[in-house]
């Protein structure tokens, strides 16, 4: 799935961790995701280009 198609509540896979999207925004030509790890409960902010491919579970 492309980054700009994500929505709140989606779960993505990154480096073996499952991250739940709790906030999605598009700013200055980037997709910005606030995510929480299902494994460690840590919060991350990820930046992608709108056409970046992301693995969604």
PDB file of N, CA, C and O in Angstrom:
ATOM      1  N   UNK A   1       0.845  -1.163   0.000  1.00  0.00           N
ATOM      2  CA  UNK A   1       0.000   0.000   0.000  1.00  0.00           C
ATOM      3  C   UNK A   1       0.902   1.241   0.000  1.00  0.00           C
ATOM      4  O   UNK A   1       1.972   1.235   0.608  1.00  0.00           O
ATOM      5  N   UNK A   2       0.471   2.280  -0.671  1.00  0.00           N
ATOM      6  CA  UNK A   2       1.241   3.522  -0.687  1.00  0.00           C
ATOM      7  C   UNK A   2       0.954   4.325   0.581  1.00  0.00           C
ATOM      8  O   UNK A   2      -0.140   4.254   1.141  1.00  0.00           O
ATOM      9  N   UNK A   3       1.947   5.084   1.019  1.00  0.00           N
ATOM     10  CA  UNK A   3       1.859   5.815   2.284  1.00  0.00           C
ATOM     11  C   UNK A   3       0.641   6.723   2.356  1.00  0.00           C
ATOM     12  O   UNK A   3       0.012   6.820   3.411  1.00  0.00           O
ATOM     13  N   UNK A   4       0.294   7.386   1.269  1.00  0.00           N
ATOM     14  CA  UNK A   4      -0.823   8.333   1.316  1.00  0.00           C
ATOM     15  C   UNK A   4      -2.177   7.636   1.428  1.00  0.00           C
ATOM     16  O   UNK A   4      -3.191   8.305   1.625  1.00  0.00           O
ATOM     17  N   UNK A   5      -2.218   6.299   1.307  1.00  0.00           N
ATOM     18  CA  UNK A   5      -3.463   5.541   1.422  1.00  0.00           C
ATOM     19  C   UNK A   5      -3.724   5.040   2.846  1.00  0.00           C
ATOM     20  O   UNK A   5      -4.797   4.506   3.126  1.00  0.00           O
ATOM     21  N   UNK A   6      -2.757   5.208   3.740  1.00  0.00           N
ATOM     22  CA  UNK A   6      -2.928   4.741   5.114  1.00  0.00           C
ATOM     23  C   UNK A   6      -3.981   5.569   5.838  1.00  0.00           C
ATOM     24  O   UNK A   6      -4.308   6.685   5.434  1.00  0.00           O
ATOM     25  N   UNK A   7      -4.505   4.991   6.922  1.00  0.00           N
ATOM     26  CA  UNK A   7      -5.473   5.712   7.750  1.00  0.00           C
ATOM     27  C   UNK A   7      -5.263   5.308   9.209  1.00  0.00           C
ATOM     28  O   UNK A   7      -4.590   4.318   9.498  1.00  0.00           O
ATOM     29  N   UNK A   8      -5.837   6.075  10.110  1.00  0.00           N
ATOM     30  CA  UNK A   8      -5.744   5.770  11.533  1.00  0.00           C
ATOM     31  C   UNK A   8      -6.268   4.362  11.790  1.00  0.00           C
ATOM     32  O   UNK A   8      -7.283   3.957  11.225  1.00  0.00           O
ATOM     33  N   UNK A   9      -5.570   3.619  12.645  1.00  0.00           N
ATOM     34  CA  UNK A   9      -5.974   2.262  12.989  1.00  0.00           C
ATOM     35  C   UNK A   9      -5.302   1.182  12.169  1.00  0.00           C
ATOM     36  O   UNK A   9      -5.339   0.013  12.552  1.00  0.00           O
ATOM     37  N   UNK A  10      -4.680   1.543  11.031  1.00  0.00           N
ATOM     38  CA  UNK A  10      -3.954   0.548  10.238  1.00  0.00           C
ATOM     39  C   UNK A  10      -2.746   0.048  11.021  1.00  0.00           C
ATOM     40  O   UNK A  10      -2.165   0.786  11.816  1.00  0.00           O
ATOM     41  N   UNK A  11      -2.374  -1.202  10.795  1.00  0.00           N
ATOM     42  CA  UNK A  11      -1.173  -1.778  11.393  1.00  0.00           C
ATOM     43  C   UNK A  11      -0.170  -2.022  10.284  1.00  0.00           C
ATOM     44  O   UNK A  11      -0.478  -2.671   9.284  1.00  0.00           O
ATOM     45  N   UNK A  12       1.046  -1.492  10.469  1.00  0.00           N
ATOM     46  CA  UNK A  12       2.093  -1.665   9.470  1.00  0.00           C
ATOM     47  C   UNK A  12       3.218  -2.506  10.060  1.00  0.00           C
ATOM     48  O   UNK A  12       3.373  -2.594  11.278  1.00  0.00           O
ATOM     49  N   UNK A  13       3.990  -3.114   9.187  1.00  0.00           N
ATOM     50  CA  UNK A  13       5.123  -3.930   9.597  1.00  0.00           C
ATOM     51  C   UNK A  13       6.403  -3.190   9.247  1.00  0.00           C
ATOM     52  O   UNK A  13       6.579  -2.744   8.113  1.00  0.00           O
ATOM     53  N   UNK A  14       7.301  -3.060  10.227  1.00  0.00           N
ATOM     54  CA  UNK A  14       8.575  -2.379  10.008  1.00  0.00           C
ATOM     55  C   UNK A  14       9.649  -3.087  10.820  1.00  0.00           C
ATOM     56  O   UNK A  14       9.578  -3.117  12.049  1.00  0.00           O
ATOM     57  N   UNK A  15      10.630  -3.650  10.153  1.00  0.00           N
ATOM     58  CA  UNK A  15      11.745  -4.344  10.810  1.00  0.00           C
ATOM     59  C   UNK A  15      11.280  -5.387  11.824  1.00  0.00           C
ATOM     60  O   UNK A  15      11.858  -5.498  12.905  1.00  0.00           O
ATOM     61  N   UNK A  16      10.243  -6.150  11.483  1.00  0.00           N
ATOM     62  CA  UNK A  16       9.770  -7.217  12.350  1.00  0.00           C
ATOM     63  C   UNK A  16       8.833  -6.770  13.460  1.00  0.00           C
ATOM     64  O   UNK A  16       8.330  -7.606  14.211  1.00  0.00           O
ATOM     65  N   UNK A  17       8.591  -5.478  13.578  1.00  0.00           N
ATOM     66  CA  UNK A  17       7.685  -4.955  14.603  1.00  0.00           C
ATOM     67  C   UNK A  17       6.362  -4.577  13.949  1.00  0.00           C
ATOM     68  O   UNK A  17       6.329  -4.203  12.776  1.00  0.00           O
ATOM     69  N   UNK A  18       5.294  -4.673  14.692  1.00  0.00           N
ATOM     70  CA  UNK A  18       3.984  -4.239  14.205  1.00  0.00           C
ATOM     71  C   UNK A  18       3.677  -2.891  14.835  1.00  0.00           C
ATOM     72  O   UNK A  18       3.701  -2.748  16.058  1.00  0.00           O
ATOM     73  N   UNK A  19       3.389  -1.909  14.002  1.00  0.00           N
ATOM     74  CA  UNK A  19       3.145  -0.548  14.464  1.00  0.00           C
ATOM     75  C   UNK A  19       1.730  -0.135  14.098  1.00  0.00           C
ATOM     76  O   UNK A  19       1.315  -0.283  12.949  1.00  0.00           O
ATOM     77  N   UNK A  20       0.988   0.382  15.068  1.00  0.00           N
ATOM     78  CA  UNK A  20      -0.387   0.821  14.846  1.00  0.00           C
ATOM     79  C   UNK A  20      -0.386   2.329  14.614  1.00  0.00           C
ATOM     80  O   UNK A  20       0.143   3.092  15.422  1.00  0.00           O
ATOM     81  N   UNK A  21      -0.983   2.746  13.507  1.00  0.00           N
ATOM     82  CA  UNK A  21      -1.068   4.164  13.163  1.00  0.00           C
ATOM     83  C   UNK A  21      -2.158   4.807  14.018  1.00  0.00           C
ATOM     84  O   UNK A  21      -3.319   4.402  13.950  1.00  0.00           O
ATOM     85  N   UNK A  22      -1.782   5.823  14.835  1.00  0.00           N
ATOM     86  CA  UNK A  22      -2.810   6.517  15.596  1.00  0.00           C
ATOM     87  C   UNK A  22      -2.991   7.956  15.149  1.00  0.00           C
ATOM     88  O   UNK A  22      -3.935   8.619  15.578  1.00  0.00           O
ATOM     89  N   UNK A  23      -2.105   8.451  14.296  1.00  0.00           N
ATOM     90  CA  UNK A  23      -2.313   9.770  13.698  1.00  0.00           C
ATOM     91  C   UNK A  23      -1.624   9.802  12.347  1.00  0.00           C
ATOM     92  O   UNK A  23      -0.482   9.365  12.207  1.00  0.00           O
ATOM     93  N   UNK A  24      -2.331  10.323  11.356  1.00  0.00           N
ATOM     94  CA  UNK A  24      -1.845  10.399   9.983  1.00  0.00           C
ATOM     95  C   UNK A  24      -1.984  11.843   9.526  1.00  0.00           C
ATOM     96  O   UNK A  24      -3.028  12.463   9.731  1.00  0.00           O
ATOM     97  N   UNK A  25      -0.928  12.386   8.902  1.00  0.00           N
ATOM     98  CA  UNK A  25      -1.004  13.753   8.367  1.00  0.00           C
ATOM     99  C   UNK A  25      -0.160  13.838   7.107  1.00  0.00           C
ATOM    100  O   UNK A  25       0.825  13.115   6.953  1.00  0.00           O
ATOM    101  N   UNK A  26      -0.557  14.728   6.208  1.00  0.00           N
ATOM    102  CA  UNK A  26       0.251  15.041   5.030  1.00  0.00           C
ATOM    103  C   UNK A  26       0.657  16.499   5.143  1.00  0.00           C
ATOM    104  O   UNK A  26      -0.194  17.387   5.171  1.00  0.00           O
ATOM    105  N   UNK A  27       1.965  16.744   5.208  1.00  0.00           N
ATOM    106  CA  UNK A  27       2.496  18.096   5.347  1.00  0.00           C
ATOM    107  C   UNK A  27       3.733  18.257   4.477  1.00  0.00           C
ATOM    108  O   UNK A  27       4.587  17.372   4.426  1.00  0.00           O
ATOM    109  N   UNK A  28       3.823  19.378   3.803  1.00  0.00           N
ATOM    110  CA  UNK A  28       5.000  19.735   2.993  1.00  0.00           C
ATOM    111  C   UNK A  28       5.467  18.599   2.091  1.00  0.00           C
ATOM    112  O   UNK A  28       6.665  18.348   1.963  1.00  0.00           O
ATOM    113  N   UNK A  29       4.510  17.913   1.467  1.00  0.00           N
ATOM    114  CA  UNK A  29       4.851  16.854   0.528  1.00  0.00           C
ATOM    115  C   UNK A  29       5.285  15.552   1.159  1.00  0.00           C
ATOM    116  O   UNK A  29       5.789  14.671   0.463  1.00  0.00           O
ATOM    117  N   UNK A  30       5.103  15.404   2.464  1.00  0.00           N
ATOM    118  CA  UNK A  30       5.449  14.171   3.158  1.00  0.00           C
ATOM    119  C   UNK A  30       4.232  13.615   3.875  1.00  0.00           C
ATOM    120  O   UNK A  30       3.318  14.351   4.247  1.00  0.00           O
ATOM    121  N   UNK A  31       4.237  12.309   4.062  1.00  0.00           N
ATOM    122  CA  UNK A  31       3.257  11.652   4.920  1.00  0.00           C
ATOM    123  C   UNK A  31       3.936  11.455   6.270  1.00  0.00           C
ATOM    124  O   UNK A  31       5.022  10.881   6.352  1.00  0.00           O
ATOM    125  N   UNK A  32       3.291  11.934   7.319  1.00  0.00           N
ATOM    126  CA  UNK A  32       3.837  11.821   8.668  1.00  0.00           C
ATOM    127  C   UNK A  32       2.913  10.918   9.473  1.00  0.00           C
ATOM    128  O   UNK A  32       1.713  11.168   9.586  1.00  0.00           O
ATOM    129  N   UNK A  33       3.501   9.862  10.029  1.00  0.00           N
ATOM    130  CA  UNK A  33       2.735   8.886  10.804  1.00  0.00           C
ATOM    131  C   UNK A  33       3.195   8.898  12.253  1.00  0.00           C
ATOM    132  O   UNK A  33       4.393   8.806  12.524  1.00  0.00           O
ATOM    133  N   UNK A  34       2.266   9.009  13.175  1.00  0.00           N
ATOM    134  CA  UNK A  34       2.535   8.746  14.581  1.00  0.00           C
ATOM    135  C   UNK A  34       2.062   7.320  14.808  1.00  0.00           C
ATOM    136  O   UNK A  34       0.900   6.994  14.562  1.00  0.00           O
ATOM    137  N   UNK A  35       2.965   6.476  15.278  1.00  0.00           N
ATOM    138  CA  UNK A  35       2.659   5.057  15.445  1.00  0.00           C
ATOM    139  C   UNK A  35       3.073   4.582  16.833  1.00  0.00           C
ATOM    140  O   UNK A  35       3.927   5.185  17.482  1.00  0.00           O
ATOM    141  N   UNK A  36       2.452   3.489  17.275  1.00  0.00           N
ATOM    142  CA  UNK A  36       2.801   2.860  18.546  1.00  0.00           C
ATOM    143  C   UNK A  36       3.133   1.401  18.269  1.00  0.00           C
ATOM    144  O   UNK A  36       2.396   0.711  17.566  1.00  0.00           O
ATOM    145  N   UNK A  37       4.246   0.939  18.825  1.00  0.00           N
ATOM    146  CA  UNK A  37       4.672  -0.448  18.670  1.00  0.00           C
ATOM    147  C   UNK A  37       3.779  -1.374  19.485  1.00  0.00           C
ATOM    148  O   UNK A  37       3.520  -1.122  20.662  1.00  0.00           O
ATOM    149  N   UNK A  38       3.305  -2.456  18.847  1.00  0.00           N
ATOM    150  CA  UNK A  38       2.530  -3.465  19.578  1.00  0.00           C
ATOM    151  C   UNK A  38       3.418  -4.263  20.522  1.00  0.00           C
ATOM    152  O   UNK A  38       2.928  -4.822  21.503  1.00  0.00           O
ATOM    153  N   UNK A  39       4.713  -4.325  20.241  1.00  0.00           N
ATOM    154  CA  UNK A  39       5.637  -5.124  21.045  1.00  0.00           C
ATOM    155  C   UNK A  39       6.101  -4.362  22.284  1.00  0.00           C
ATOM    156  O   UNK A  39       6.009  -4.879  23.397  1.00  0.00           O
ATOM    157  N   UNK A  40       6.600  -3.137  22.100  1.00  0.00           N
ATOM    158  CA  UNK A  40       7.201  -2.398  23.213  1.00  0.00           C
ATOM    159  C   UNK A  40       6.340  -1.252  23.735  1.00  0.00           C
ATOM    160  O   UNK A  40       6.672  -0.659  24.762  1.00  0.00           O
ATOM    161  N   UNK A  41       5.241  -0.926  23.053  1.00  0.00           N
ATOM    162  CA  UNK A  41       4.353   0.198  23.398  1.00  0.00           C
ATOM    163  C   UNK A  41       5.052   1.551  23.254  1.00  0.00           C
ATOM    164  O   UNK A  41       4.564   2.559  23.765  1.00  0.00           O
ATOM    165  N   UNK A  42       6.194   1.576  22.559  1.00  0.00           N
ATOM    166  CA  UNK A  42       6.895   2.847  22.313  1.00  0.00           C
ATOM    167  C   UNK A  42       6.242   3.578  21.157  1.00  0.00           C
ATOM    168  O   UNK A  42       5.669   2.966  20.256  1.00  0.00           O
ATOM    169  N   UNK A  43       6.338   4.907  21.199  1.00  0.00           N
ATOM    170  CA  UNK A  43       5.753   5.758  20.162  1.00  0.00           C
ATOM    171  C   UNK A  43       6.860   6.229  19.224  1.00  0.00           C
ATOM    172  O   UNK A  43       7.970   6.539  19.656  1.00  0.00           O
ATOM    173  N   UNK A  44       6.536   6.277  17.929  1.00  0.00           N
ATOM    174  CA  UNK A  44       7.480   6.727  16.915  1.00  0.00           C
ATOM    175  C   UNK A  44       6.784   7.694  15.966  1.00  0.00           C
ATOM    176  O   UNK A  44       5.567   7.635  15.787  1.00  0.00           O
ATOM    177  N   UNK A  45       7.561   8.579  15.363  1.00  0.00           N
ATOM    178  CA  UNK A  45       7.070   9.424  14.279  1.00  0.00           C
ATOM    179  C   UNK A  45       7.856   9.038  13.035  1.00  0.00           C
ATOM    180  O   UNK A  45       9.085   9.106  13.024  1.00  0.00           O
ATOM    181  N   UNK A  46       7.148   8.635  11.992  1.00  0.00           N
ATOM    182  CA  UNK A  46       7.770   8.193  10.748  1.00  0.00           C
ATOM    183  C   UNK A  46       7.411   9.153   9.631  1.00  0.00           C
ATOM    184  O   UNK A  46       6.287   9.652   9.570  1.00  0.00           O
ATOM    185  N   UNK A  47       8.367   9.413   8.743  1.00  0.00           N
ATOM    186  CA  UNK A  47       8.149  10.301   7.599  1.00  0.00           C
ATOM    187  C   UNK A  47       8.377   9.511   6.315  1.00  0.00           C
ATOM    188  O   UNK A  47       9.386   8.819   6.171  1.00  0.00           O
ATOM    189  N   UNK A  48       7.431   9.621   5.386  1.00  0.00           N
ATOM    190  CA  UNK A  48       7.515   8.929   4.103  1.00  0.00           C
ATOM    191  C   UNK A  48       7.124   9.874   2.982  1.00  0.00           C
ATOM    192  O   UNK A  48       6.411  10.854   3.196  1.00  0.00           O
ATOM    193  N   UNK A  49       7.602   9.565   1.783  1.00  0.00           N
ATOM    194  CA  UNK A  49       7.067  10.257   0.605  1.00  0.00           C
ATOM    195  C   UNK A  49       5.681   9.663   0.351  1.00  0.00           C
ATOM    196  O   UNK A  49       5.446   8.505   0.698  1.00  0.00           O
ATOM    197  N   UNK A  50       4.756  10.421  -0.242  1.00  0.00           N
ATOM    198  CA  UNK A  50       3.393   9.924  -0.453  1.00  0.00           C
ATOM    199  C   UNK A  50       3.311   8.628  -1.262  1.00  0.00           C
ATOM    200  O   UNK A  50       2.379   7.847  -1.075  1.00  0.00           O
ATOM    201  N   UNK A  51       4.269   8.391  -2.155  1.00  0.00           N
ATOM    202  CA  UNK A  51       4.233   7.195  -2.997  1.00  0.00           C
ATOM    203  C   UNK A  51       5.063   6.036  -2.457  1.00  0.00           C
ATOM    204  O   UNK A  51       5.188   5.010  -3.126  1.00  0.00           O
ATOM    205  N   UNK A  52       5.635   6.177  -1.251  1.00  0.00           N
ATOM    206  CA  UNK A  52       6.423   5.097  -0.655  1.00  0.00           C
ATOM    207  C   UNK A  52       5.525   3.895  -0.400  1.00  0.00           C
ATOM    208  O   UNK A  52       4.376   4.052   0.014  1.00  0.00           O
ATOM    209  N   UNK A  53       6.047   2.687  -0.646  1.00  0.00           N
ATOM    210  CA  UNK A  53       5.287   1.460  -0.410  1.00  0.00           C
ATOM    211  C   UNK A  53       5.528   1.012   1.029  1.00  0.00           C
ATOM    212  O   UNK A  53       6.664   0.958   1.500  1.00  0.00           O
ATOM    213  N   UNK A  54       4.428   0.691   1.714  1.00  0.00           N
ATOM    214  CA  UNK A  54       4.481   0.291   3.116  1.00  0.00           C
ATOM    215  C   UNK A  54       3.722  -1.020   3.272  1.00  0.00           C
ATOM    216  O   UNK A  54       2.646  -1.201   2.702  1.00  0.00           O
ATOM    217  N   UNK A  55       4.301  -1.937   4.056  1.00  0.00           N
ATOM    218  CA  UNK A  55       3.671  -3.232   4.291  1.00  0.00           C
ATOM    219  C   UNK A  55       2.597  -3.093   5.370  1.00  0.00           C
ATOM    220  O   UNK A  55       2.898  -2.785   6.523  1.00  0.00           O
ATOM    221  N   UNK A  56       1.339  -3.325   4.980  1.00  0.00           N
ATOM    222  CA  UNK A  56       0.207  -3.213   5.901  1.00  0.00           C
ATOM    223  C   UNK A  56      -0.286  -4.613   6.239  1.00  0.00           C
ATOM    224  O   UNK A  56      -0.422  -5.462   5.358  1.00  0.00           O
ATOM    225  N   UNK A  57      -0.552  -4.847   7.515  1.00  0.00           N
ATOM    226  CA  UNK A  57      -1.045  -6.159   7.968  1.00  0.00           C
ATOM    227  C   UNK A  57      -2.547  -6.192   7.967  1.00  0.00           C
ATOM    228  O   UNK A  57      -3.143  -7.211   8.318  1.00  0.00           O
TER     229      UNK A  57
END
